[in-house]
């Protein structure tokens, strides 16, 4: 396979603190020999484990971006043992544009893995992470939230894996993050996710969802910051033990727990985020905006569960996910 077109202005193997860029050539109307410049920070202090910390996989998810920008500004080499690689905005053009996808090619980075060095810009970014950054790390933390279209109860997440030892280590990392909820997730489009690439290389992977709505709050940013430090302590990179409180164990077992609308219109919820529901309970109605006198479409829970996620905008289109259900797990 060809080498990546991306070059780094940092040396991953040099001690100290370095702030630089991942440079991806991008020729366009305003710059014939231009480049996308993705900010990166590397902090290294001798031999030890490596943590790869990322945010902005989607450009409208702000907790990870904020927490990692702050960490990049304060972390010193003498604070750590090993190495921390910080990419606050994996999809930097999307972050600048405030959108989920890269505005140039409309690519969804977290549906583009493992990527290609000769593909779209989005695929080239994915390829660099797959073949150059993930092999450097022992643990990867990718901080997500719901973006502009979803609001979710804050949780750290991992997956059920065939490799039981890796699954255990990933779950221990997710628990160390210290979110109020810890999930085992069945993902939609799992084969194309960053998660899958990291796990396939035998590395510990931790993901999060920390509210959403295209904004952040003092509480959600504080949770992201504390979670990052907890993960670095768990990895042995920062001294001390993780400061994690109690967590509730939940699972999204399969695709049936993601509910999509079969109607377009105005979404009205009948339950609150975090409410328990029983199979058959009314979750939401969709009202027609085309005419009066039409009964709304009603959507009911297909299974017992907890409303862990909901659509944030009230306008809804055919095929939009409007509710995500999780089920409690035995903490053991």
ROTI-203010 format. One record per residue: z, x, y of N, C-alpha, C in turn; residue in one letter. Coordinates in pm, whole numbers, padded with zeros to 5 digits, always signed. Atoms other than C-alpha are relative to their C-alpha. Layout:
BEGIN
ZXYZXYZXYa...
//
This chain:
BEGIN
+00000+00085-00119+00000+00000+00000+00000+00089+00125x+00002-00081-00122-00077+00132+00352+00139+00012+00063x-00122-00013-00078+00203+00266+00569+00010-00112+00101x-00020+00102-00103+00356+00022+00816-00057+00049+00133x+00042-00038-00136+00197+00020+01163+00118+00014+00095x-00119-00009-00085+00552-00004+01302+00058+00141-00007x-00072-00126-00007+00717+00316+01416+00132-00021+00074x-00132+00012-00061+01083+00359+01512+00021+00117+00096x-00034-00107-00094+01198+00556+01818+00140+00053-00025x-00133-00051+00039+01535+00614+01648-00014+00076-00132x-00009-00075+00125+01628+00854+01369+00113-00060-00082x-00101+00070+00080+01808+00660+01096+00103+00095-00063x-00085-00096+00071+01966+00979+00960+00079+00092+00095x-00070-00083-00097+02110+01127+01281+00133-00062+00039x-00130+00050-00044+02477+01095+01368-00001-00035+00148x-00013+00041-00139+02580+00927+01692-00050-00142+00020x+00049+00133-00039+02462+00617+01879-00139+00016+00059x+00137-00002-00053+02091+00559+01940-00045-00143+00031x+00062+00126-00039+01928+00271+02126-00150+00025+00015x+00143-00022-00008+01553+00240+02083-00079-00124-00036x+00092+00111+00027+01266+00027+01961-00070+00020-00134x+00102+00004+00103+01056-00069+01664-00130-00037+00072x+00123+00017-00077+00705-00033+01811-00112-00048-00092x+00108+00059+00078+00434-00259+01668-00123-00012+00089x+00120+00009-00085+00086-00200+01816-00055-00142+00006x+00054+00134-00021-00056-00518+01967-00095+00005+00119x+00103-00004-00103-00382-00503+02158-00030-00143+00046x+00025+00135-00051-00429-00803+02386-00062+00009+00138x+00077+00002-00123-00598-00910+02707+00065+00077+00113x-00070-00064-00110-00330-00768+02936+00040+00144-00028x-00037-00137+00034-00275-00438+02750-00080+00043-00123x+00093-00035+00107-00555-00286+02543+00068+00079-00111x-00072-00079+00098-00321-00038+02370+00148-00031+00009x-00139+00042-00015-00002-00239+02400+00075+00001-00132x-00086+00009+00118+00289-00273+02159+00106-00107+00022x-00124+00077+00000+00556-00523+02072+00115+00099-00014x-00113-00093-00002+00889-00349+02140+00125-00076-00043x-00114+00071+00057+01170-00477+01914+00124+00089+00014x-00117-00086-00020+01511-00342+02028+00078+00023-00130x-00079-00037+00117+01717-00159+01766+00107+00100+00041x-00108-00096-00020+02047+00030+01764+00042+00054-00136x-00052-00065+00121+02161+00280+01501+00125+00076+00037x-00126-00071-00018+02520+00399+01485+00034+00064-00134x-00025-00071+00126+02598+00666+01225+00112+00101+00019x-00107-00100+00002+02902+00876+01142+00016+00051-00143x-00013-00062+00130+02849+01085+00832-00044-00088-00115x+00037+00073+00121+02806+00967+00476+00086-00125-00016x-00072+00125+00022+02907+00615+00378-00099-00114-00014x+00089+00115+00018+02770+00266+00329-00078-00034+00127x+00084+00045-00112+02498+00116+00550-00003-00152+00004x+00013+00143-00024+02508-00234+00696-00120-00023+00092x+00113+00042-00082+02188-00391+00831+00033-00136+00058x-00044+00121-00069+02284-00655+01089-00115-00056+00082x+00115+00059-00068+02018-00895+01217+00033-00137+00057x+00000+00132-00060+01988-01193+01446-00141-00029+00047x+00130+00032-00057+01696-01372+01607-00113+00000-00100x+00107+00022+00098+01506-01414+01280-00085-00118+00047x+00064+00108-00076+01425-01739+01459+00046+00014+00146x-00029-00035-00138+01407-01702+01836+00082-00098+00079x-00082+00099-00072+01600-02017+01930+00139-00014-00061x-00133+00001+00062+01918-01928+01737+00081+00113+00063x-00052-00093-00099+02153-01758+01979+00132+00069-00034x-00129-00063+00031+02489-01678+01818-00018+00143-00049x+00022-00133+00053+02357-01381+01623-00053+00095+00105x+00055-00084-00107+02154-01248+01915+00112+00044+00093x-00106-00031-00095+02454-01267+02148+00103+00095-00060x-00104-00082+00061+02707-01120+01906-00050+00142-00026x+00050-00133+00034+02481-00831+01805-00038+00080+00124x+00020-00072-00126+02377-00745+02160+00133+00056+00051x-00131-00047-00043+02747-00721+02243+00049+00115-00087x-00042-00107+00091+02819-00511+01933-00076+00129+00029x+00081-00119-00027+02531-00274+02012+00047+00072+00126x-00048-00060-00123+02683-00217+02354+00136+00066-00009x-00137-00052+00005+03034-00134+02236+00030+00089-00121x-00034-00072+00121+03017+00021+01888-00022+00150+00020x+00006-00145-00013+03087+00398+01887-00003+00064-00140x+00010-00066+00129+03014+00645+01610+00138+00027-00059x-00134-00032+00051+03382+00743+01584+00075-00122-00050x-00063+00122+00050+03467+00378+01512-00028-00025-00148x+00050+00040+00132+03286+00379+01177-00005+00117-00096x+00034-00095+00105+03230+00557+00849-00127-00050-00066x+00128+00045+00054+02868+00539+00739-00097-00033+00111x+00109+00030-00093+02590+00367+00927-00012-00150+00022x+00028+00140-00036+02522+00039+01110-00135-00003+00070x+00131+00021-00062+02165-00065+01189+00000-00142+00057x-00011+00129-00069+02155-00347+01446-00136-00037+00058x+00123+00056-00058+01842-00553+01519+00035-00140+00049x-00047+00131-00048+01964-00837+01743-00107-00108+00000x+00109+00097-00008+01620-01000+01763-00112+00046-00093x+00106-00037+00094+01410-00952+01447-00136-00047+00051x+00124+00059-00054+01146-01182+01596+00012+00002+00153x-00024-00018-00143+01166-01043+01949-00089-00089+00087x+00081+00088-00084+00865-01232+02093+00048-00145-00003x-00051+00137+00008+01011-01560+01966+00128-00015+00082x-00121+00006-00080+01348-01479+02125-00033-00005+00149x+00040+00004-00142+01178-01408+02459-00059-00135+00037x+00065+00129-00025+00992-01737+02424+00092-00119-00024x-00094+00109+00031+01296-01940+02311-00052-00095-00105x+00060+00085+00102+01108-02067+02007+00035+00050-00139x-00028-00037+00139+01156-02067+01631-00100+00102-00051x+00107-00082+00055+00824-01898+01565-00054+00097+00105x+00061-00098-00088+00640-01599+01709-00114-00066+00076x+00097+00080-00076+00431-01743+01995-00143+00049-00012x+00136-00055+00004+00131-01513+01940-00077-00053-00120x+00070+00045+00120+00047-01606+01582+00063-00125-00063x-00072+00120+00048+00287-01904+01537+00066+00022-00135x-00060-00031+00128+00440-01724+01240+00150-00022-00002x-00144+00016+00024+00781-01821+01105+00044+00122-00082x-00033-00127+00066+00930-01479+01021+00073-00023-00131x-00076+00022+00122+01171-01621+00764-00076-00083-00104x+00086+00056+00104+00879-01772+00573-00118+00094-00024x+00111-00094+00006+00666-01455+00582+00028+00120-00090x-00035-00114+00084+00842-01220+00338-00067-00011-00138x-00033-00139-00037+00774-00980+00177-00087+00058+00109x+00083-00047-00108+00504-00947+00441-00116+00087-00044x+00117-00084+00027+00198-00725+00470-00021+00094+00118x+00024-00093-00111+00124-00410+00673-00133-00024+00071x+00131+00026-00060-00226-00542+00745-00019-00148+00033x+00008+00144-00026-00144-00911+00798+00021-00033+00146x-00030+00043-00136-00046-01108+01105+00116+00083+00055x-00114-00070-00060+00209-00967+01349+00129-00037-00071x-00121+00045+00070+00476-01177+01179+00011+00066-00137x-00002-00062+00132+00380-01044+00836+00026+00150+00008x-00022-00144-00016+00384-00685+00967+00149+00029+00028x-00144-00016-00023+00741-00727+01095+00074-00019-00132x-00065+00025+00130+00845-00874+00759-00018+00119-00094x+00027-00115+00087+00681-00584+00575+00087+00119+00036x-00082-00115-00040+00870-00325+00780+00144-00016-00049x-00136+00023+00052+01203-00483+00694+00002+00016-00151x+00003-00004+00146+01103-00517+00327-00006+00143-00052x+00029-00131+00060+00981-00160+00272+00070+00117+00069x-00059-00112-00073+01166+00046+00533+00147-00019+00033x-00139+00019-00041+01492-00110+00652+00090-00044-00115x-00085+00047+00110+01625-00300+00349+00032+00112-00099x-00036-00109+00093+01598+00009+00123+00108+00094+00055x-00104-00086-00058+01830+00192+00366+00140-00058-00012x-00130+00066-00013+02110-00062+00344+00067-00026-00134x-00078+00049+00114+02386-00152+00103+00030-00148+00014x-00038+00139-00030+02458-00484+00272-00080-00045+00121x+00073+00059-00112+02253-00711+00499+00066-00131+00040x-00052+00124-00058+02396-00981+00726-00103-00053+00097x+00100+00063-00085+02142-01217+00884+00062-00127+00059x-00075+00108-00066+02300-01452+01139-00097-00107+00051x+00080+00115-00041+02134-01792+01175+00089-00109+00059x-00058+00129-00035+02215-02121+01344-00112-00102-00005x+00098+00106+00021+02031-02450+01364-00117-00001+00095x+00109+00002-00096+01808-02367+01658-00007-00131+00077x+00013+00117-00087+01673-02640+01882+00004-00132-00074x+00021+00128+00068+01622-02899+01609+00111-00040-00096x-00106+00032+00096+01935-02882+01390+00137+00032+00057x-00140-00033-00025+02312-02891+01427+00068+00001-00136x-00061-00018+00132+02516-02765+01133+00146+00038+00014x-00136-00051+00006+02879-02724+01046-00006+00151-00023x+00011-00146+00016+02943-02348+01073+00036+00045-00141x-00029-00050+00134+02919-02171+00739-00065+00136-00021x+00064-00118+00058+02849-01841+00568-00055-00040-00135x+00069+00049+00119+02615-01865+00272-00050+00114-00087x+00067-00085+00098+02488-01699-00040-00067-00092-00101x+00080+00077+00095+02295-01812-00347+00048+00024-00142x-00018-00024+00143+02326-01855-00720-00110+00096-00047x+00094-00103+00042+02161-01548-00875+00013+00027-00149x-00005-00035+00143+02070-01444-01228+00087+00123-00023x-00083-00120+00009+02238-01107-01167+00142-00039+00039x-00134+00051-00027+02602-01213-01199+00083+00096+00083x-00076-00097-00080+02742-00890-01056-00043-00006+00145x+00048+00010-00136+02519-00912-00749+00045-00132+00063x-00045+00129-00051+02604-01282-00711+00147+00006+00042x-00142-00013-00033+02975-01197-00717+00019+00080+00129x-00014-00084-00119+02935-00922-00456-00050-00071+00126x+00049+00078-00115+02728-01149-00229+00100-00107+00041x-00100+00103-00031+02988-01426-00256+00122+00063+00066x-00113-00069-00063+03267-01179-00175-00031+00034+00146x+00040-00028-00137+03073-01076+00135-00001-00124+00086x+00002+00125-00076+03018-01436+00243+00142-00048+00029x-00139+00038-00023+03389-01511+00198+00064+00090+00105x-00058-00093-00097+03477-01200+00398-00043-00033+00142x+00046+00036-00135+03270-01328+00694+00105-00085+00070x-00110+00076-00056+03547-01582+00746-00039-00129+00070x+00038+00130-00058+03359-01902+00835+00088-00111-00058x-00081+00110+00052+03540-02234+00796-00059-00064-00126x+00065+00048+00122+03286-02324+00524-00079+00115-00061x+00080-00099+00072+03127-02104+00256-00086-00076-00100x+00094+00079+00079+02815-02235+00082-00077+00083-00101x+00106-00043+00090+02607-02170-00224-00119-00091+00030x+00113+00079-00049+02260-02279-00110-00120+00010-00092x+00137+00004+00051+01945-02388-00284-00089-00012+00122x+00081-00008-00121+01685-02295-00022-00134-00070-00020x+00139+00043-00001+01360-02465+00069-00087+00123+00024x+00094-00113-00015+01069-02217+00038+00068+00134-00025x-00083-00118+00022+01308-01961-00109-00079+00127-00027x+00074-00121+00037+01037-01722-00235-00047+00079+00120x+00054-00067-00119+00925-01640+00121+00108+00043+00099x-00110-00028-00091+01271-01575+00270+00038+00148+00000x-00062-00131-00012+01425-01250+00394+00110+00015-00105x-00108+00000+00100+01721-01342+00169-00050+00052-00134x+00051-00029+00133+01509-01315-00144-00042+00146-00012x+00041-00141+00000+01367-00974-00050+00122+00092-00014x-00121-00084+00005+01716-00829+00006+00062-00008-00139x-00062+00018+00131+01856-00975-00316-00084+00064-00111x+00088-00059+00101+01551-00859-00516+00014+00152-00005x-00023-00144-00001+01633-00501-00412+00143+00036-00041x-00134-00025+00050+01986-00541-00548+00103+00023+00109x-00091-00021-00112+02149-00539-00204+00079-00128+00027x-00083+00116-00038+02434-00766-00090-00063-00067+00120x+00057+00078-00111+02296-01043+00132+00095-00112+00038x-00084+00106-00056+02500-01273+00356-00080-00066+00111x+00064+00076-00108+02354-01547+00574+00104-00092+00063x-00088+00098-00064+02511-01793+00815-00083-00111+00061x+00049+00103-00093+02446-02114+00999+00119-00033+00090x-00113+00014-00092+02663-02139+01312-00033-00099+00111x+00033+00111-00090+02604-02478+01478-00148+00003+00036x+00142+00008-00033+02276-02510+01671-00024-00076+00128x+00035+00074-00120+02109-02740+01921-00066+00085+00106x+00067-00085-00097+01934-02447+02087+00093+00055+00106x-00096-00055-00094+02252-02325+02255+00107+00073-00079x-00117-00056+00067+02581-02151+02178+00123-00046+00076x-00127+00037-00063+02946-02216+02255+00095+00120-00009x-00097-00108+00016+03245-01986+02309+00051+00012-00143x-00051-00002+00137+03367-02087+01963-00103+00057-00098x+00100-00046+00097+03038-02023+01783-00030+00149+00018x+00021-00144-00022+02986-01682+01947+00119+00079-00050x-00120-00070+00048+03347-01584+01874+00000+00007-00152x+00007-00001+00146+03295-01682+01509-00101+00105-00047x+00100-00100+00037+02980-01467+01492+00056+00141+00019x-00055-00134-00026+03157-01168+01649+00107+00037-00102x-00105-00028+00096+03461-01196+01425-00058+00019-00140x+00063-00011+00131+03239-01247+01121-00068+00134-00021x+00065-00131+00010+03038-00932+01193+00104+00109-00026x-00105-00101+00020+03355-00724+01223+00064-00014-00137x-00055+00020+00134+03494-00881+00906-00091+00060-00107x+00094-00053+00098+03179-00789+00714+00000+00153+00002x-00004-00146-00008+03190-00430+00842+00130+00054-00060x-00125-00041+00065+03555-00406+00732-00012-00015-00152x+00018+00025+00144+03468-00557+00395-00084+00110-00064x+00088-00105+00052+03198-00291+00352+00064+00138+00005x-00063-00130-00014+03440-00011+00438-00055+00083+00114x+00060-00072-00112+03244+00083+00751+00097+00003+00119x-00111+00005-00095+03519-00030+00991+00131+00005-00078x-00131-00007+00065+03882+00043+00907+00067-00137+00004x-00078+00123+00003+04117-00240+00813-00059-00104-00093x+00039+00110+00087+04092-00565+00623-00062-00113+00081x+00056+00116-00070+03882-00871+00714+00109-00098+00042x-00095+00099-00052+04069-01125+00927-00060-00139-00022x+00063+00127+00038+03950-01436+00744+00104-00104-00032x-00089+00112+00030+04129-01770+00741-00051-00078-00120x+00044+00082+00113+04090-02048+00485-00143-00047+00018x+00137+00049-00002+03742-02162+00394-00016-00111-00104x+00030+00109+00094+03603-02471+00220-00126+00036-00076x+00114-00035+00084+03370-02405-00073-00090-00123-00021x+00096+00108+00011+03055-02620-00074-00128+00053-00064x+00130-00039+00055+02712-02621-00237-00106-00100+00042x+00121+00080-00011+02367-02748-00149-00078+00027-00128x+00048-00035+00135+02249-02776-00511-00151+00002-00017x+00144+00010+00024+01882-02867-00476-00068-00065+00120x+00079+00053-00112+01603-02995-00252+00030-00146+00030x-00031+00142-00023+01719-03356-00296+00109-00019+00104x-00107+00010-00098+02008-03278-00062-00049+00025+00142x+00064-00006-00132+01763-03220+00227-00078-00131+00017x+00062+00132-00015+01657-03564+00357-00105+00003+00109x+00109+00002-00098+01318-03601+00528-00035-00144+00038x+00039+00132-00049+01203-03892+00739-00142-00035-00044x+00132+00052+00030+00912-04103+00629-00052-00089+00112x+00037+00080-00117+00889-04264+00973+00011+00086+00125x-00011-00062-00132+00838-04155+01333+00066-00099+00094x-00064+00089-00096+01047-04291+01616+00125+00060+00058x-00127-00039-00061+01401-04277+01751+00109-00002-00106x-00100-00017+00106+01675-04147+01522+00138-00044+00049x-00137+00045-00029+02015-04322+01522+00087+00030-00121x-00090-00031+00110+02293-04177+01308+00110-00105-00011x-00110+00092+00027+02548-04404+01144+00127+00073-00040x-00115-00083+00037+02781-04116+01046-00001+00125+00087x-00013-00120-00080+02910-03806+01218-00022+00125-00085x+00007-00129+00067+02842-03443+01132+00136+00032-00059x-00125-00030+00069+03105-03345+00877+00061-00117-00074x-00054+00117+00070+03164-03700+00748-00038+00005-00149x+00038+00020+00141+03179-03761+00371-00080-00129-00013x+00078+00121+00027+02927-04010+00235-00003-00022-00151x+00017+00038+00139+02892-04195-00092-00145-00042-00022x+00136+00044+00032+02563-04263-00267-00019-00145+00042x+00027+00134-00050+02413-04570-00099+00049-00026+00140x-00048+00018-00137+02596-04526+00232-00115+00019+00099x+00099-00013-00107+02385-04574+00544+00027+00129+00078x-00013-00124-00077+02325-04235+00710-00065-00014+00137x+00072+00004-00127+02068-04312+00978-00104-00112-00003x+00113+00092-00018+01810-04554+01113-00105+00069+00086x+00108-00046-00086+01471-04476+01263-00065-00123+00062x+00052+00115-00074+01360-04721+01533-00143+00029+00045x+00138-00014-00046+00993-04776+01607-00004+00005+00152x+00025-00006-00144+00881-04676+01955-00135-00062+00035x+00133+00057-00020+00550-04856+01911+00003-00147+00040x-00004+00144-00027+00663-05219+01936+00143-00050-00013x-00130+00066+00014+00965-05446+01972-00004-00097-00117x-00009+00101+00105+01088-05689+01709-00021+00053-00140x+00020-00062+00132+01047-05439+01422+00134+00053-00048x-00126-00049+00055+01347-05375+01198-00008+00151-00020x+00002-00145+00022+01443-05007+01189-00003+00035-00148x-00006-00054+00136+01390-04804+00875+00139+00056-00023x-00135-00047+00031+01723-04736+00706-00006+00109-00107x-00008-00110+00095+01807-04414+00524+00143+00010-00053x-00130+00000+00066+02091-04406+00274+00018+00127-00083x-00030-00121+00076+02263-04122+00094-00046-00017-00144x+00042+00011+00140+02096-04056-00242+00109+00043-00098x-00108-00053+00083+02412-03884-00372+00128+00002+00083x-00125-00026-00072+02778-03837-00285-00009+00137+00065x+00001-00132-00063+02832-03552-00043+00065-00001+00137x-00054-00022-00134+02924-03425+00301-00118+00028+00091x+00109-00025-00094+02693-03435+00603+00024+00135+00068x-00022-00136-00051+02674-03059+00666-00097+00035+00112x+00099-00027-00104+02366-03070+00888-00072-00126+00040x+00072+00116-00051+02181-03316+01107-00103+00044+00103x+00100-00027-00103+01874-03325+01328+00066-00015+00137x-00060+00004-00134+01966-03252+01689-00076-00093+00096x+00069+00093-00089+01688-03424+01889-00003-00141-00058x+00007+00138+00046+01681-03804+01871-00142-00042-00037x+00137+00030+00040+01302-03814+01855-00028+00064-00134x+00026-00051+00134+01182-03772+01498-00143-00034-00039x+00137+00018+00049+00841-03735+01333+00000-00007-00151x+00019+00007+00144+00714-03796+00984+00018+00139-00060x-00021-00126+00069+00841-03519+00756+00114+00084+00053x-00112-00078-00053+01127-03395+00975+00125-00018-00086x-00131+00009+00065+01451-03312+00794+00100-00049+00103x-00097+00055-00095+01720-03523+00957+00143+00010-00050x-00136-00011+00053+02020-03474+00725+00000+00098-00117x-00021-00090+00112+02150-03209+00487+00138-00030-00059x-00125+00035+00067+02417-03295+00230+00048+00116-00087x-00063-00101+00087+02657-03055+00057+00105-00069-00083x-00102+00055+00088+02899-03115-00226+00113+00101-00012x-00114-00093+00014+03250-02967-00262-00005+00073-00133x-00013-00081+00121+03309-02689-00514+00146+00032-00023x-00132-00051+00035+03622-02588-00697+00013+00140+00056x-00017-00130-00064+03756-02289-00499+00005+00115-00100x-00007-00107+00100+03804-02095-00823-00138+00050-00041x
//
